[in-house]
Amino acid sequence: MIPRGRFPWRSLIILLACLLWVPSAFALDWSFLLQQGRMGIALPDIETADWRVTGIRAEVVNSVEVDNQAVIVRFKPGSRLTAATLAQNAGDSSVFLNNVQLDLTDVTVTINLGGVEALVDRTAVAGQVTIEIEDLQHPSLKPQGWRFDGRVSGAVSDLSLEGQLRSDSGLLAEVVLRNRTGEFMAGRVAMAMAAEQAGTTLADTLAQWPSLLTLNHGRLEAAASFRLEPGAPLALDARLNLAGVSGVFDRTAFSDMSGRLLFSLEDESLAARLRDITIGQINSGIGIGPVRLLADYRAPAAEPLSGQLEIQQATAEFLNGRLRVAPQTLDLANHLVNVPLDVYELSLERLLEVYPAEGFEGTGRLNGRIPLMISGTSVEVEQGTMAAIVPGGRLRLPGERLQAMLGSSQAVDLVVQALQNFHYSVLDSTIDYDKNGKLMLGLRLEGQSPGVRGGQPVVLNINLEEDIPALLTSLQLSGRVNEAVTERVRERLQQSGQEAKP
């Protein structure tokens, strides 16, 4: 037995080499014990085709047991391996890790001296490990520190790591990794948290997290599995479960979003599937919802935004009626994507209630089709149509408001007088909407007004224009969305020097 204290490590290494490579050493019954040894050593930098590791240093406190069957090394408190930097040069996805520390306390390394397999197959590692990274930099992440606490186990050639990964921003994930030398590396990452916490944490973690997205209610669960084999592209499967998630994106509030988003990456092809997605309401000034979505998306991994979207279900309730996009496949690689939106039984009464003008009243139901043309971030409509369902209804529009909208002339005065109490049998409208937000309505009304021409039939043709962004701003400032949206609109108007008037 060797007494505690420093040990001649060079002699031990030579002894171990002899044990590993000289067969006659196994023919004898013998044993060797080092109760506690200490070693501090600076190691040379490591450089491979992809990785460069610098400033490597080992501080080891351990015990060593050796006999003719095995070598057992038990690391004690104070044992750690450190590196000043780890860097991988991978172009746009390069990663840099600064001041990395691997705490080996409670780790045991066992070398089987009696086997015939390769040394990496006969060397097993087991125990608790802690890995601390003072600063991790990657294009997809915000620079910050990370810490892993977990357990390592398995042969060196088939090593598993399982535990918790935590960022300085508070992101907490369960991690399982397995590396089989020369064959594959595979892993699984899973996390679950309240939506409000997730919104803050992910905003402080992900570089591309939308700055205008705020989550304030509900729960998120996410999991991803990957596999990487030599000479093969990355294979990835991921899912995101949403349960009652509410929040604000830019100037739009959404509530009670639930469902599953499934993602996969295989053979350099990206696939996404929306399953059982429901949204209680989407509100930018006028509420839409509940919304129901079911769709599949596939694209080349190199061009993730240029794929094909297969819509299986897209419906929403709107103004006591329904909106629907018929099942179809949209090619997002096209500069202009056409999405026909069908409107069913929209309530004219409800429409005039939400319009920010007092005194507008009406009854009746409308059907129509609005061909949306989506290009980048802009939306346009050309030759949309809406028509009243038989038997029509009634319109009561205040004269002063109409006079301000239509101007003044003899023909306009007749229209204003008729629309103060108009019973219509026909209401047809053409709809055009340009990328600047101007809505143009061409209305044709047929019916009669008891106070005009003795109730004789009247045909009215009216052209109206509306600035939709200004209309939505007015609705948002009126508090019809929520206070967070109202405050965000006020701030933007103040920054632009405009007055925040509802």
N, C-alpha and C positions, 0 to 999 in steps of 0.2 A: 504494500500500500504506500502510495506517495503522500506525504504530509501536505496540508493545505499551504497555499502560497503560489508563487510563480513556478511555472514548469518549463523545462527546456522544450518548447514546441517543435523546434527543428528535429530533435531526436524522436519525438512522438510521430511526426509526419513520416519520417523514414521508417519507423516501426510499422505504421499502418500500411505503408506501401509494400513492405515485405509480406505482411499478412494477406494483402489482397492479391499479390502476384506470385507468391511462392507456395505451391500446393503442399509441401511437406509441413507447413505450419499448422495445418488442420489435423494432422495425425496425432497431435499431443493434446492432453487435457491441461489447460492452463488458464489463467485469468489475470486481468490488470485493472486497477481502479485509480482514477484521479478524482478526488472528492471535489475540489474546486480549483479551477485554473483561470487565469486572466490573460487576455491578449488584446492589444491594441495595434492595429496595422493599417497603413495606407496602401490601397490597391491601385494598380494602374488603370487608366481610363479604358473604357470598352467602346469599340466602334464597329458596327456592322453596316450592311448595305442601307438600312433604314434608321437605325438608332445610334445615338452617341450618348454615353454615360460618363460624366466627369466628377471628380472630387469624391471618389469612393473611399469610405473608411469603415472598418469593422471594429467594434468594441465588444468583446466576448467574455462572459463569465459563465463557466459551465463545469459540468462533471462528465467524465468519460469512463465507461465500462467496456472492457474488451476481453473476450475469451475466444476460444477456437470456433465459436458458432456465430458471433455477431459483435459489431461495434455499436455501442449506444452512447449518443451524445445528448445530454440534457442541458438546455440553456437556462441560465438563472437570471434573476432581475439585474438589469444593467446591460444585458446583451442587446445590441442593436447594430443594424447595418444602415449607413447613411450615404447619400449621394447629393452633391451640390446641384447637379442638373441632370435631367433626362430629356432628350430632345429627339423627336422623330420628324424627319424632313419628308413630308408627303404632299408637297404642293399646297393646294388650297385647304387641306385638312391637317396641316402640320400641328404637332402638339408639343408643348414645353412644360416640364415639371421642375419646379425649383425647390430646393431643400427638402428632399424626400427622406423620411426616416421609417425604417422597418424595425419594430420592436419584437424581438425573438423570445422574450420572457415566456417560459412555460412551453416552449417548442422542443420536441424530441426528434432526433434524427437516428434512424436505425439502419445499419448496413448488414445485410445477411451475407456472411462469409462462406456459407455452405452451398449456395446456389450456383447454377451454371449460366443463368441469364446475364445479360449485360449489366454493368454496374448501375445504370440509371433505373433498371427494373428491380434491382435488389436493394435500392436505397429508398426507404420510406420516411415521410415527414408527417408529424402529427402535433397538434397543439393550437393554442390561441395566439393570434397575431394581431398587431395593430400597425396600420400603415398611415402615416401622416404626410400630407403634401402641403407645404406652406403656400404655394401659389401654382395653380394649374391654368394654362392658357391654351385655348382652342378656339377656332373661329366661331363655333356654335355656342360657346359658353362665355359668360362674363368671368374675368380673372378673379379667383378667390381660392381659399384653402379648402381641402377635402380631407376626410378621415374615414378609414375603414377599420371596423372591429369585427373579428370573426374567427373562424377556425380553418386551418389548413390540414389536409389529410391526403394520403395516397403515396404511391411511388413517385419518384422524381419524373419518370416518364409518363405518368398519368395522375396529375396533381389536381385536387379539387380545393376550391376556396368558397366559403359560405359565411355570410354575415351581413352587417348593416353598413351602408355607405351614407355619410352625412356631409353636407356642404356647410360653409360658414353662413350661408343665407338661410339655413334651416331645412333644406331638402333632405328627406330621409327615405332611403330605398333599401329593400331587401335584395341581396345580390348572391347569385350562385354562379361560379365559374368552374370550368373543367378544361384542362389543357393536356391533350395526349400528343406527346412529342412526335412531330413529323406527320401526324394524321389530321388533327383538327383542334380548334379551340371553340368552345360553345359556352353559352351563358344565358342567364335569365335575370331580369331586373323587374321588380314590382314595387309599387308605391300606392298608398291610399291616404287621402286627407280631405278635410273640409274644403269646400271650394274657395272660401274667403282666404284661408291660409295658403291654398295652392296658388291663387292668383298673385299674392305678394311674393311667395317663395319662387315661383317660376319666373316672375318678372325680374327678380334679382339673380337668377341663375342662367336663363337662356338669352343669348344675344339677340335673337330674332323674335322674342316675345312682343306682341303688339302693344305699344305704349298706351294706346287708347282703350285697351281691354281691361275691365275691372270685374272681378267676380265677388259676389257678396252673400251667396246662399247655395246650399246643396252640398254634394259630395262627388269627388272624382276618384276613380280607381284606374290605374294604368299598369300594364305589364308588357314586357318585350322579351323575346327570345331570339338569339342569333347563333349562327354557326359559320365558321370560317375554315376552309380547307385549302391546302396548298394548291395554287394554280386555278382556283375557282373563285367566282365572285361571292361577296357576302350574301348570306341568306338570312332574312329577318322576318319575324312575325310579331305583330304588336296589336294591342287592343286598348281602347279607352272606354270605360263605362261611366256614364253620366247619370246622376240621380238628383232630380229637382234642382238643377243648377240655374241660378239667376245672376244677372249682371248687366253691365253697360258696355257697348262697343261704340266708340266715338259718340254720336248723338242718338244712338238707338238703344233702348232698353229691351232686354229679353228676360223671360221668366219661365221657371219650371221646365227646363230642358232635360230630357231623359233619353236613354237609348245607348246603343253601342256603335263605336267606330272601330273597324277592323282594318289593319294594314299588313301588307306583306311585300317583301322584296326578294325576288328569286329570278335567276337567269337574266339579270340586268333589266327586269321588268317590275314596275311598281304597281300594286293593286290596292285599292281602298274600297271598303264596303260600309255603307250606312245601313244599320239595321234597327228597326223599331224606334226611329228618331221622332220624338214629339217635342214641340215647343208650345208652352201654354200661351204665350203672347210675344209678338215682336212689335215694338211701338216706337216709331219715329215721330209721332204726332197724332197718327191715327192707328189704332191697334189692329193687328192681324193675328188671328189665332183662335183655336189651336191649329198648329201646323204639323203635318205628318209627312215624313220623308222616308223613301226607300230607294237606294240607288247603288250602282257599282261604278267604279272608275278604274281605268287602266292606262298606264303611260310608260314610255321608256324611262328608265332611271336617270338617264342623262338629260332628259327634258321632261321633268315631272309635271309641268303645267301645260303640256301639249298632248294630252291624251284624249280618250273618249269617255264621256259620261253617259251611262245608261240609266235613264230615269225610269223607275218602275212604279213609283207613286210619289206625287207631289201635290198635296191639297192643303187648303187653309180656309178657315171661316173668316169672312170679311164683311162688315156692315150688314150683319144678319143674313148674308148670302154666302156663296162659296167661290173660291178660286181653285183652278186646277190646271196643271200642266200634264198633258196626255203622255203616256209612256212613249219614249223615244230615245234615240242615241244622239248626243251632241258631240261634234268634233271640235274640241277646244284648240286644236292646232290652227283652225281658221281664224283670220283676223276678226271676222264678224260672225257672231253666233246668234242664230234666230231661235227664239223661244216663244211659241204661241201660248198665250195665257187666256184660258177660257173663264168667263165670269157667268155665274148662275144666280138668279133671284136676288140680286143686290137690292137692298132696301133704300129707296130714294128718301124716305123719311129719315132714316138713320144718317144718310150721307149729308143731308142738310142740317142735321143736328150737330155734327162734328165740324161743319164748315164755320170758320170764325167770323160770322156775321149774324147779328141778331135779326129775328123776324122772318128768316127763311123757313118755309114749311112746305111739305109735300107728302104725297102718298104714291104708292105704286112700286112695282118690281122691275128690275132691268136684267137683261141677258146681253152678252157680248163677247167679243174676242179682241184681245190686245196683243199684237205681234211685237214682242220685245226684241230689240236688236242690241246685243251686248258686245261692246268692244273695249277691252281693257277695263277701265273704271267707269266708263260712260254707258248710259242706257238711252236709247232712242225708240220712238214709236212712229210708224208711218201707217196711216189709213186704218187705225183701229176703229171699231164700231161698237155702239151700244144701242139697244132698243128696248122700249117698254113692253112688258108682257100684257096681253089683252086681259082686262078691258081698259087699261090705262090707269089714270088717277087724277090727282088735283095738285096744282101749284099755287102757293101764296107767297109772293116775293114783294118786300116793301118797296114802295116807289122811289124813295130818296136814294136807297142803295143802288137800285137799278139805274136810275138817272146818272149816278156817279160812274157806273160801270160802262154805260152805253153812250153817254153824251146826250145831246139835245137836238131834236129835229121833229118834224111832224110825224114821221114814221116811227121814230123812237117813242114819242109820247103815246102812240097807239099801243105799242108793245108793252110799255110800262103800265098803262091802264089795264090791259088785258091780263097781265101776269099777276096782278094783285088778287085775282080769284079766277084761275083758269082751270077748266075741266078738260083734260086732254084724253084723246083716244089713241093718238100717235105721238111718240117721243123717240126720235131717231137722232143719234149723235155720231159724228166722226171725231176721231181722237188722233192728234199728232203731238209729239213731244220731242223737243230737240235736245242736243247734248248740253246746252246751256241752262236747261231747266225750265224752258217756256212751254206751257201746255196750251194747245189751241183746240177749242171745241167748236164744231159746227153743228148747231142744234136746229132741228126741224120739228115744230109742234103743230099738231092739228087738233082742234077742239072748239070750245066756245066759252065765253065769259058772260055771265048774266048781265053785267053792266056795260057791255060793249056791243054796239050794233044790234041791240035787242036780243042778244043771245044767238045771233046767227053764227054759222061756222066761220072759224078764223084759222088761217094758216100763218105761222110765224117762222121766219128764218133768222137765226141769231148767231153771230160769231163772237166767241168769248176767248180771252187770253188770261192766263194765270201764271204767275211766277211761283213755281212749286217750291224751290228752296226758301224763298221768302215766306211762303205760306207755312211750310214746316217749321221755320224758325219762330214764327208767330205762335204756332201751336205749342212748341217746346217751351217758349217763354211763359206761356199761360199756365204751366204746371200740369199739362195733360199727360206728360210722360212720367217723369219723376224728378225729384229735387236735384239729383246728381246731373241729369241731362240739362236741366234748366241752368244750373250753376256753370256747367261747361260752356253752354251757349253764351251766357253773359260774359264770361271771361274772354271768349274769342271776339265778341263784339267790342269789348273794351280795348283789346289789343289792336283791333283794326280801326279804332277811333269812332265806331258807330254807337248809337244809343240803343240800349236794350229795351225796346218797347214791345210788349206782347200784342 
